[in-house]
């Protein structure tokens, strides 16, 4: 189980699948919206979901390696956790802002 969570090969397809599903939402939900709005939303959601899931994978892997004591000696836990938070927090904020903006547009266009 830990091998699956520690492997970049397992996080990559999961992140890609979630990002593609997130990209499909603006494509189908906003058929009547202007193309630039849907494209911008799609790009923001794809990037945010993809990097956000990879950031969560990074945090999970670093946490497991820290607990098991298998983190390389030159990797300080504070730095590698900081990298994970620096990836994860802004990208999930981007997803939240994009979803809020698009939902607001849907409600005003009704």
PyMOL commands that set and color helices and strands:
alter all, ss='L'
color gray80, all
select helices_A, chain A and resi 2-6+8-29+35-68+77-109
alter helices_A, ss='H'
color red, helices_A
deselect
rebuild
show_as cartoon
